[in-house]
Amino acid sequence: MKFAVKALSSGKARAGVVHLGSCPSPIETPCLLLSTRKGLPIFISPDLLSSLPSPDSNLLQFSPLHFSEGPSPKTISSIGGLHQMVGLHEYGFAAVARDSIQCLPECGSTNKTGASFETPCGRRL
């Protein structure tokens, strides 16, 4: 993986490009980072991934925690890695140590003030 900065701003923001060995074309940042469950996108079916703008949506986020009860690292390696296992060869994967799906707020109730949500930090209004 290689990251190069293309532009800086006075507000400390930056634009760049990420080169991944698995992706045929570089990915310009900022870009879309799609959440996955065990390497497969959750909110869009894999056959519709090609309809998203490319290469701005060729980066998938996965959590190694999703594989704690699934195939072992040895099994995934013998298959040929995560790309081979899920069949998304033209996409890059970014490992994140937390589960982004569990961090989504869940609506469970409302009160006279409005809807309240259960989050990892407690109930929020």
Phi, psi and omega in degrees: 000141179220133178241132177232134178278130179260327183206146177238155174235166180290343178273015178072011174276156179215153174243143183207191179220136179251129176252118177248143179297331184276339182265133180292332180235152179294155181250121178277140179251150359290151181217173179282130176245106184276132176285146179228163170240115184055037175089351179252136180303144184266315190267000178212139181286148183304329180288341178267354180302324182293344178279347177283154181299133181247142005267013184293349181235030182262020180241124182245136179263132174226159178247126176301338178297333179294339183261007181294330179251003183255216180296144180287160177303326179296318179295316179298320178295319181292333176288332182122012180098177183296321179302314182290322183295317183263352175075024179249072189290330184270008181249148174265152179242136176243120180276132178233133188287350179246162179267108183292335180288323179291343181272358176288136178292145177248129178273128182232339183199169174227162174221189184293341179276331182149197180284145174239148185234142175267120180239171176300340179264007180113184182282133180237146177263000000 
